Amino acid sequence: MPYLCTCLVQIKIEIMLVISTREFRDRQRNYLDRVDAGTELLIQRRKNKAYKIVPVTEDDTLLSKEEYFAMLDKGLQSIKEGKGKEYTLEELRIKMGI
């Protein structure tokens, strides 16, 4: 007996623009606005060099070298004081969402 199967498939189409460094310099504002709107931008430099431009989000953390090492020192001191917590590899993966 034949039957009918209905499936819903969601397709996400992403556009990636590939431009030269000269084109980027000439129309920088336009391309950054497009990146803000969700378009991926790849800037081609010479034959084998390319750079992907992405916006910085709240999840991105930018630290100076000094801030990074101060944060590490604080964490190591906390561990020496017995304030650290041990995690299994699986627990760390879950916490990191990977």
C-alpha positions as CSV (number, residue, x, y, z in Angstrom):
1,M,0.0,0.0,0.0
2,P,1.6,3.3,-1.0
3,Y,1.8,6.1,1.4
4,L,2.6,9.8,1.3
5,C,5.5,11.2,3.4
6,T,5.7,15.0,3.9
7,C,8.9,16.4,5.1
8,L,9.8,20.0,6.0
9,V,13.3,21.0,5.2
10,Q,14.8,24.3,6.2
11,I,17.6,25.5,4.0
12,K,19.8,28.4,5.0
13,I,21.5,30.2,2.2
14,E,24.5,32.3,3.0
15,I,26.1,34.8,0.7
16,M,29.9,35.3,0.8
17,L,31.3,38.2,-1.1
18,V,34.9,37.9,-2.3
19,I,36.5,41.3,-3.0
20,S,40.0,42.7,-3.5
21,T,41.8,44.9,-1.0
22,R,41.4,47.8,-3.4
23,E,37.7,47.3,-3.7
24,F,37.4,47.1,0.1
25,R,39.3,50.4,0.6
26,D,37.2,52.1,-2.0
27,R,33.9,51.1,-0.5
28,Q,34.7,50.2,3.1
29,R,31.6,51.6,4.7
30,N,29.3,49.8,2.3
31,Y,31.0,46.4,2.9
32,L,31.0,46.8,6.7
33,D,27.3,47.6,6.6
34,R,26.8,44.4,4.6
35,V,28.8,42.4,7.2
36,D,26.6,43.9,9.9
37,A,23.5,42.7,7.9
38,G,24.9,39.1,7.9
39,T,26.8,38.8,4.7
40,E,30.1,37.0,4.9
41,L,33.0,39.0,3.5
42,L,36.3,37.6,2.2
43,I,39.0,40.0,1.2
44,Q,41.4,38.5,-1.3
45,R,45.0,39.8,-1.0
46,R,47.5,38.6,-3.6
47,K,47.3,35.0,-4.9
48,N,47.2,32.9,-1.7
49,K,46.1,35.4,1.0
50,A,42.6,36.0,2.2
51,Y,40.9,37.5,5.2
52,K,37.4,37.0,6.5
53,I,35.7,40.0,8.1
54,V,33.3,39.3,10.9
55,P,31.7,41.7,13.4
56,V,32.8,41.5,17.1
57,T,29.9,40.4,19.4
58,E,29.3,40.4,23.1
59,D,30.6,36.8,23.2
60,D,34.0,38.0,21.9
61,T,36.5,39.0,24.6
62,L,39.4,41.2,23.7
63,L,42.1,41.3,26.3
64,S,45.5,42.9,26.3
65,K,48.4,40.7,27.0
66,E,48.7,42.2,30.5
67,E,45.0,41.6,31.3
68,Y,45.2,38.0,30.0
69,F,48.3,37.2,32.2
70,A,46.7,38.9,35.2
71,M,43.6,36.8,34.8
72,L,45.7,33.6,34.6
73,D,47.7,34.6,37.7
74,K,44.4,35.3,39.6
75,G,43.1,31.8,38.6
76,L,46.3,30.1,39.6
77,Q,46.3,31.9,42.9
78,S,42.7,30.8,43.4
79,I,43.7,27.1,42.7
80,K,46.6,27.4,45.2
81,E,44.1,28.6,47.8
82,G,41.9,25.5,47.3
83,K,39.1,27.5,45.6
84,G,39.4,25.6,42.3
85,K,36.9,22.9,41.1
86,E,37.8,19.8,39.1
87,Y,35.8,19.0,36.0
88,T,35.8,15.9,33.8
89,L,36.5,16.4,30.1
90,E,32.8,15.7,29.4
91,E,31.7,18.3,32.0
92,L,34.0,20.9,30.3
93,R,32.6,20.1,26.9
94,I,29.1,20.6,28.2
95,K,30.0,23.9,29.9
96,M,31.7,25.1,26.6
97,G,28.9,23.9,24.4
98,I,31.0,21.6,22.3
